[in-house]
Each structure stands twice: as structure tokens, then as C-alpha cells.
Amino acid sequence: MLRTIELILGIPPMSQYDAAATPMWRSFASTSDSKGFTARPANINLSEKNTAMNEWQRRSEKFDLAKEDAVPDLEFNKVLWHGLKGDHVPFPAPRRAAFFKQTKMADRD
């Protein structure tokens, strides 16, 4: 989405990730679609609370969420991972890589 906004505003990419991102060209049409839509009501209880009592709940209670970036990233990611995936799915190791977008070059022979 960010790459699309940069292109619309005519500004250069802010990072290598933006530069390598595929713009959302197929999300837009050349003509507007003025058809309405029918909203569907929520099918889950929005007032329901998670009352899980486990190791991940205890760790998350120790986080200082009053200030942004006060929680250690790795610890926070582990709590989120195991809270969503469960204890049976191992936490993945970080992957670091640069993006490389290969373009076709004309054969000069």
C-alpha cells in the first residue's frame, strides 16, 4: 500500500522494501463503480474477553505498554506467536534478506 501511495504522490521509495513492493495496480479501475454494498453485522461477541491463564499471559502482563517501543521486540513477538499459534508450533528464527527485483534485459548479441 505504501508503494502505491508513493507512486500516486510522485515521491521516491523511502526504503528498499518500498522499492521492491508491487504496487496495487489491479486494485483500481479506470472507471468508478457507484454500486452500493450491504453491510453484514458482526457474528462474534465483541464484548467477550480472553481469560487464558498461561505462561504467555503472565509474560505479557509484565510488558510496559504505556510507552511505545518499551517492550523488547523478540519477547513481544514470542508472546504473540505462541498466544496465536499455541505451544506446539515452534517460534521461527528471524530471517534477514535484501530484496532484489530482477528485470529482463535485452539480448545484446
C-alpha positions as CSV (number, residue, x, y, z in Angstrom):
1,M,0.0,0.0,0.0
2,L,2.8,2.4,0.9
3,R,4.5,1.9,-2.5
4,T,1.2,2.7,-4.2
5,I,0.8,5.9,-2.2
6,E,4.4,6.9,-3.0
7,L,3.6,6.5,-6.8
8,I,0.4,8.4,-6.6
9,L,2.2,11.3,-4.8
10,G,5.2,11.1,-7.1
11,I,7.7,10.6,-4.4
12,P,10.6,8.1,-4.4
13,P,10.5,5.0,-2.3
14,M,11.5,5.5,1.4
15,S,13.2,2.2,1.7
16,Q,14.4,-0.9,-0.2
17,Y,11.2,-2.6,0.9
18,D,9.0,0.0,-0.7
19,A,11.1,-0.1,-3.8
20,A,10.7,-3.8,-4.2
21,A,7.0,-3.8,-3.3
22,T,4.5,-4.5,-6.1
23,P,2.1,-1.5,-6.5
24,M,-1.6,-2.2,-6.1
25,W,-2.4,-1.5,-9.8
26,R,-5.0,-4.2,-10.0
27,S,-7.0,-2.8,-7.1
28,F,-8.1,0.2,-9.1
29,A,-10.2,0.7,-12.3
30,S,-10.2,3.4,-14.9
31,T,-13.9,4.0,-14.2
32,S,-15.7,4.4,-10.9
33,D,-18.1,1.8,-9.6
34,S,-21.0,3.5,-7.8
35,K,-22.8,0.4,-6.7
36,G,-23.5,0.2,-3.0
37,F,-22.8,-2.7,-0.7
38,T,-24.7,-4.4,2.0
39,A,-23.1,-4.3,5.4
40,R,-23.2,-7.5,7.4
41,P,-23.5,-7.5,11.2
42,A,-20.7,-8.9,13.3
43,N,-21.1,-12.6,14.0
44,I,-18.9,-12.7,17.1
45,N,-19.3,-11.3,20.6
46,L,-17.2,-8.1,20.6
47,S,-17.5,-7.9,24.4
48,E,-16.1,-11.3,25.1
49,K,-12.7,-11.3,26.9
50,N,-9.8,-13.7,26.7
51,T,-9.4,-15.2,30.2
52,A,-6.5,-17.6,29.4
53,M,-4.1,-18.2,32.3
54,N,-0.8,-19.5,31.0
55,E,2.9,-18.6,30.6
56,W,2.3,-16.2,27.7
57,Q,-0.4,-14.4,29.6
58,R,1.9,-14.0,32.6
59,R,4.7,-12.7,30.4
60,S,2.5,-10.2,28.6
61,E,1.3,-8.7,31.9
62,K,4.9,-7.7,32.7
63,F,5.1,-5.6,29.5
64,D,5.1,-1.8,29.8
65,L,2.6,-0.9,27.2
66,A,2.2,2.7,28.5
67,K,5.0,3.9,26.2
68,E,5.7,2.9,22.6
69,D,8.7,0.7,21.9
70,A,9.2,-0.1,25.6
71,V,8.6,-3.8,25.2
72,P,11.6,-5.9,23.8
73,D,10.6,-6.9,20.2
74,L,11.7,-10.5,20.4
75,E,9.9,-11.2,23.7
76,F,6.8,-9.5,22.4
77,N,6.8,-11.5,19.2
78,K,7.3,-14.7,21.1
79,V,4.3,-14.0,23.3
80,L,2.2,-13.1,20.2
81,W,3.3,-16.2,18.3
82,H,2.6,-18.7,21.0
83,G,-0.6,-16.9,22.0
84,L,-1.9,-17.3,18.4
85,K,-0.3,-20.5,17.2
86,G,-0.1,-22.4,20.5
87,D,2.9,-24.0,22.3
88,H,3.1,-26.8,19.8
89,V,4.3,-24.6,16.9
90,P,8.0,-23.5,17.4
91,F,8.8,-19.9,17.2
92,P,10.6,-19.2,13.8
93,A,14.1,-17.8,13.7
94,P,14.5,-14.2,12.3
95,R,15.0,-14.1,8.5
96,R,17.0,-11.2,7.1
97,A,17.4,-10.5,3.5
98,A,17.6,-7.8,0.9
99,F,15.0,-7.6,-1.9
100,F,16.2,-8.0,-5.4
101,K,13.9,-7.4,-8.3
102,Q,15.3,-8.9,-11.5
103,T,14.4,-7.2,-14.7
104,K,14.6,-8.7,-18.2
105,M,17.5,-7.2,-20.2
106,A,17.6,-7.2,-24.0
107,D,20.0,-9.6,-25.5
108,R,22.9,-7.6,-26.9
109,D,24.3,-10.3,-29.1
